[in-house]
Amino acid sequence: MRSKQVTVDAEPSPLSFDTATTAAIFIDMQRDFLEPGGFGEALGNDVSHLRAAIEPCQRLLSGLRERGIFVLHTREGHRPDLSDAPSAKVLRGAPKARIGDVGPMGRILIRGEPGHDLIPELAPRPSEPVIDKPGKGAFYATDLGPILAHRGIKTLIVCGVTTEVCVHTTVREANDRGFVCVVPSDCTASYFPEFKEVALRMVSAQGGIFGWVSDSARILRALEV
């Protein structure tokens, strides 16, 4: 896309970046986490907290696509034989609701199962890579790094769920790799609203120790300039 320098109103300070070297990544907007009757709800979580991020994500995604911003999506999940799932991860959680067990939407966190798929509201386009990750961070054991390097990406708009786990881990990984990150607050969510609040404060604390925090409206407004 054509290079254009924009400035987004954000915390802890305005953030300037080049649209030609910017990508947006939507983290783990999967059926099992966000849909009623899925694995997340089966664990006793209120999925309405996560679903509140869907509409803002839709608006932002639509605007980014119109402006030619490179978009990626991630899904957390494992191979059906669990060969990429360490026991330290598999053995956590309720004894009958662990990775690989049968959940409300198929085997829990297994690639190819209905619950592993992305929600239809944020279905990827053929041109948008889907990163299948075995961990919480989007860089660990994936080809995300090379994909971004081939595009010359320097800035990441990081959306998705949950704020304090997979989004936060990805932002931290990206920060260590030299990427500038901005998290739209309304495009991320947690089953525990207080965790989201604190996680976002941690991102922008101390002068933006991990990145910047803004929202979908301010990002889209900046891209209109």
Secondary structure, DSSP 8 states (H G I E B T S, - for coil): ----EEEE--BSS-EEEEGGGEEEEEE--BHHHHSTTSHHHHTT--THHHHTTHHHHHHHHHHHHHTT-EEEEEEE-B-TT-TTS-HHHHT-S-TTSSTTSEETTEETTBTTSGGGSB-GGG---TTS-EEEESSSSSSTTSSHHHHHHHHT--EEEEEEE-IIIIIHHHHHHHHHTT-EEEEEGGGEE-SSHHHHHHHHHHHHHHHHSS-EEE-HHHHHHHHT-
